[in-house]
């Protein structure tokens, strides 16, 4: 994560405070997007103190590698950087609290356990406990309609849209999805909650004789989801440490 002390204010940039290191310059550029979702070439040049020609070359390079996106004359954070940040955030937050819950759910049900997040119309799988040969694997992205996690998260998002964007982290107990395939496997998916604005879901999967589509078999999944939801809504997760306050306008 880029430290706030890298930021150079416009008043500083007029005195030639831009650092010589390419990495430091990239840090300055990326740090500007903390407070502004979209910036122009002029915005970046003034905010960092880097000459326009050098700034343009750097922005073009960041667009090529996917760290930034260009829309007309404006730039915004790209998908590649967002994916790296999201995966790092999930790993750091889940390691101590969520991973033991997933392992316990696997032990109790004997099923493969997946944790996934909704990204557009796809689900990115963040954690997996169980058979290493059973797909999908950690980091994989699949169409949301093709997974129990995706179906339950899409349904939750649709309910939120109908409700006018109201927060739908009120608990997973009313949000369960069942899915099956021709190979004889079944899935139970549950909506967990949201982490940094991204919807997260949980599922168990296994043979039809082990996974039944009833409340008895859904109960342990719901209990694990409820415990994870409580963690996601706790202050240490929802609070943004060292968050910078928006600059006051004159």
C-alpha positions, 0 to 999 in steps of 0.5 A: 500500500502506498504511504500517504507521505508520498503525496506532493501537494500543488504548492510543493510541486511548484518548487520541483519536489518531484522525486527522481526515482521512477518507482517513487514517481509511480507511487506519487501518481497512483496515490492521487487516485486515493481521493479522486476516482478520475484524473486528467493529465493536467491533474496528475502533473500538477498533483505530483510535480512531474513535467507533463511530457514525463507524466504522459509517458508514465500514464500511457505505460500504466494504461498498457500494463492495466494499472490504469484505464483511460476514458477520453481525457481522464484516467482511473484505476485499472482492473489489474491493480484492483484485482491485486489489491482485492486479493491482498485485502481478502487474504489479510483479513481472512487468514486468522478468523475466516480460514478456521471457520472454513476448515471447521465447515469442511470437517463437519460436512465432509464437503468441499468449501468455497468462498467467493466474491462477486465481480460484475457477472463473475465470481472470483474464488478466494478460498477453498478447503477440500479436495485439491482436484475439485474445481474451481480453484482459488483465483479462478473466475467463473460466470456467476450464473454457473455457481451457487455462490454467484446465483445467491450473490446476484439475487442479493444484488438484485434485491438491493437494487430494487430496494434503492441501493439499501445495505443488504448485509443483514445476514445470510439466513434468508439467502440460500441457493441450491445447484446441481449438475449432471455429474451428480454433484450438488452445491449449497450457496449462502450470501455472507455479506460485504467486504469493502463494498464487494459481496462475498458468498460461501458454498459447500459441494459434494455428491448428491448423497452427501448434499441434500437440498433441505434446511438440515444440510443448509444449517451448518453453511448458514452458521458458518456464513453468519459467523463470517458475516459478524466478522466482516461487519466488525469495526476492525474490518469495516474501519479504514485505517489511516484513511485520508480526509477529503481536501477542503475546497476554498 
